[in-house]
Amino acid sequence: MIENKTKPTKASVIRFLNSIENETRRNDSFVLIEKMESLR
C-alpha cells in the first residue's frame, strides 16, 4: 500500500509562508489560504 508523503505536524503554516523570500509567491500563498478557509 502506498503511504502519503505529507504528514500532519504542529508547524505553523503562517511562519512557513512568511519565510518565502519571493514576495509575489508569499502574497499568492496568503490569498490561497484565505480562499481555502472560506470553503470551510
C-alpha positions, -999 to +999 in steps of 0.1 A: +000+000+000+013+035-009+018+059+021+012+096+019+044+117+020+027+146+037+021+142+075+002+164+099+026+185+121+024+212+147+045+235+124+030+270+118+017+274+083+019+312+087+055+311+099+064+289+069+047+312+044+064+342+059+098+325+053+092+325+015+116+350+001+098+358-032+072+384-023+048+375-051+048+338-042+044+347-005+014+370-012-002+345-035+001+319-008-018+341+017-045+347-009-048+309-014-050+303+024-079+329+025-097+312-003-093+277+013-105+290+047-136+305+031-146+270+019-149+256+055 
